[in-house]
Amino acid sequence: MQGKQVLNETLFVYNLSIETFVPENHILRNINQIVDLSFVRELTQDKYC
């Protein structure tokens, strides 16, 4: 299902943030700052119910 999810960390037993799993110097953090993939939602919205 497509949709924008809002993370409510209080739902988890172990209050872990996804930020703790991705190191600060990980290449995906750099890519995320440079590449804007926000257009993907618009292109795929009719593919989800």
MOLIN-V163049 format. One record per residue. RES is the residue in one letter. SS is DSSP state (~ for helix, > for strand, _ for the rest). PHI is phi in whole degrees, 0 to 359 (none if undefined). Layout:
((RES | SS | PHI) (RES | SS | PHI))
This chain:
((M | _ | none) (Q | _ | 271) (G | _ | 167) (K | _ | 268) (Q | _ | 264) (V | _ | 255) (L | _ | 282) (N | _ | 250) (E | ~ | 296) (T | ~ | 288) (L | ~ | 283) (F | _ | 265) (V | _ | 293) (Y | _ | 259) (N | _ | 298) (L | _ | 262) (S | _ | 261) (I | ~ | 299) (E | ~ | 300) (T | ~ | 286) (F | _ | 268) (V | _ | 249) (P | _ | 302) (E | _ | 303) (N | _ | 262) (H | _ | 290) (I | ~ | 299) (L | ~ | 295) (R | ~ | 294) (N | ~ | 293) (I | ~ | 298) (N | ~ | 299) (Q | ~ | 284) (I | ~ | 263) (V | _ | 265) (D | _ | 260) (L | _ | 257) (S | _ | 297) (F | ~ | 292) (V | ~ | 297) (R | ~ | 301) (E | ~ | 295) (L | ~ | 290) (T | ~ | 251) (Q | ~ | 299) (D | ~ | 278) (K | ~ | 270) (Y | _ | 239) (C | _ | 275))
